[in-house]
Amino acid sequence: MPYKIIASQCTGCSACETQCPNLAISEVAGAFLIDSEQCTECDGYFDEPQCVAVCPVDNTCVLDTALARHRAPP
């Protein structure tokens, strides 16, 4: 499952945007969004998703359970 940002909790600090190794996070009309096609849950880069690690507000970057989990290519 790729991650998503709960917009109502996001402070707009942009900490997550620069830490994403896949460049999956961008600002759109003042809100930060995670592109589900680009999000790999930081698999192969870090032990934990960097958006979660750097976000100053708990439970703002969360798994999007509506989508399938990322699977690294073999």
N, C-alpha and C positions, 0 to 999 in steps of 0.2 A: 504494500500500500504506500503510495507516495504520501508525503506530508502535505498539510494545508495549514494556512494561517487563519485563525479566528479573527476576522477583521474588527469585530467589536472590542476585542481585547488588545489589539496591536496599538502600540504607542507611536509607531512611525519612526522609531529610532534608527532604523536601517542596519542594525548590527548583523542581522542574518544575511542580508544581501551580499555583503562582501565576503562572507565565510562559506558560501555555497560553492563546492568544487565543480558543480555542474552548470553554474550560472542559471539555475532554475528559478531564482527569486528576482522579481522586479517590482518596481513601483508603478502602479496604474491609478491615475486620478487620486493620488494621495494615500492609497492603500497598497500594502505589500501583498503579493500573490506568489504562490509556488506553482510553476508549470508542471502539471502531473506527468507530462510526456518526458520531461527532462530530469525529474527527481528520481534518484536511485537510492534514497535513504542513506546516502553517503557510503554505500557499500563499496568496498575496495579502496576507500580513502581514509575513513575514520572509524573508530569503534562505536561512536554514537553520532546521530545526525547533528550537524553543526548548528542548524537553525534552533534546535532544542537546547543545545549546549550554551549558546550565546544570548538567547532571548531573556530579557530581564523580567518578563511576566510569565509565571508558571502556566502551563497548559494553554499556551497561545499557538504554538506549533505542535500540531497533533497529527496522528495518522488519519488519513482519509479512508475510512472503512468502506466507503462505497466503491472503491477501486481495488484492483488486484495488487498484491505485493510485487515489488520489483524483484526480478530474478536476473542475476548476473549471467551473461552469456558463457557457455561452456568453454 
